[in-house]
Amino acid sequence: MFKPVQNLQSQRTSFRKLLGEEGIEKFSMRRLADRLGIQAPSLYWYFKSKQKLYQRLANQVSGMILEEFHSEGDWKEQLKELAETVRSVLSRHPCSPQLMMMTLPHEPDIIRFTNRMLLCVESTPLEQAEKMQVVTTLLNYVIYFVLDDYQHERNVSAMLKEQETNPGDEMIRLLNSMSEADAGLFRGMFTNGLFELMGTDVAFEFGVKLILLGIEQVIKEQEK
């Protein structure tokens, strides 16, 4: 019989810390076992595979979203609040966007979360398949937004460690070496600081607005 690991909460806390330090791409059951000070086979007493651990943690993240999501408005208000809640939860937990992307809805809170998303648009005249497409599109937007912001910070940090010059200065030199036809619009936006809006609340809210307006347009077309 394997020696029981301290407790499941301890495992999950250590897992999240390990993800925050090294990222999900470097995670392994052996690394987690080393962090917990146990033999790797002991972990398999609780989780049959790395994927099973991912599933449980994605389920935990889904439960957090459900606890924090409170909205009783119309479908647009609910979807907007849902997007903001998902972003808030995912932003606080390292690699949770990857976990949500890498897992299947085979856990109770993931199912409850999906069902709650669908309830947001249940009052609309959209077809069932369209309702699923709506919530999937919105969720994918939020997951990618948080993931992109997280990865951007990691990339900038890595570049600063590898070179003495500022990455922004390197970009300006590169853009200045390119023609107006190839990089004119990009160069103008970069030098005016527009790319600094990436990952901000303003950028996030604009993206959600585009999705909601698109949904509203589809509904109007169906009602004609």
Rosetta blueprint (number, residue, H / E / L):
1 M L
2 F L
3 K L
4 P L
5 V L
6 Q L
7 N L
8 L H
9 Q H
10 S H
11 Q H
12 R H
13 T H
14 S H
15 F H
16 R H
17 K H
18 L H
19 L H
20 G H
21 E H
22 E H
23 G L
24 I H
25 E H
26 K H
27 F L
28 S L
29 M H
30 R H
31 R H
32 L H
33 A H
34 D H
35 R H
36 L H
37 G L
38 I L
39 Q L
40 A H
41 P H
42 S H
43 L H
44 Y L
45 W L
46 Y L
47 F L
48 K L
49 S L
50 K H
51 Q H
52 K H
53 L H
54 Y H
55 Q H
56 R H
57 L H
58 A H
59 N H
60 Q H
61 V H
62 S H
63 G H
64 M H
65 I H
66 L H
67 E H
68 E H
69 F L
70 H L
71 S L
72 E L
73 G L
74 D L
75 W H
76 K H
77 E H
78 Q H
79 L H
80 K H
81 E H
82 L H
83 A H
84 E H
85 T H
86 V H
87 R H
88 S H
89 V H
90 L H
91 S H
92 R H
93 H L
94 P L
95 C L
96 S H
97 P H
98 Q H
99 L H
100 M H
101 M H
102 M H
103 T L
104 L L
105 P L
106 H L
107 E L
108 P H
109 D H
110 I H
111 I H
112 R H
113 F H
114 T H
115 N H
116 R H
117 M H
118 L H
119 L H
120 C H
121 V L
122 E L
123 S L
124 T L
125 P L
126 L L
127 E L
128 Q H
129 A H
130 E H
131 K H
132 M H
133 Q H
134 V H
135 V H
136 T H
137 T H
138 L H
139 L H
140 N H
141 Y H
142 V H
143 I H
144 Y H
145 F H
146 V H
147 L H
148 D H
149 D H
150 Y H
151 Q H
152 H H
153 E H
154 R H
155 N H
156 V H
157 S H
158 A H
159 M H
160 L H
161 K H
162 E H
163 Q L
164 E L
165 T L
166 N L
167 P H
168 G H
169 D H
170 E H
171 M H
172 I H
173 R H
174 L H
175 L H
176 N H
177 S L
178 M L
179 S L
180 E H
181 A H
182 D H
183 A H
184 G H
185 L H
186 F H
187 R H
188 G H
189 M H
190 F H
191 T H
192 N L
193 G L
194 L H
195 F H
196 E H
197 L H
198 M L
199 G L
200 T L
201 D H
202 V H
203 A H
204 F H
205 E H
206 F H
207 G H
208 V H
209 K H
210 L H
211 I H
212 L H
213 L H
214 G H
215 I H
216 E H
217 Q H
218 V H
219 I H
220 K H
221 E H
222 Q H
223 E H
224 K L
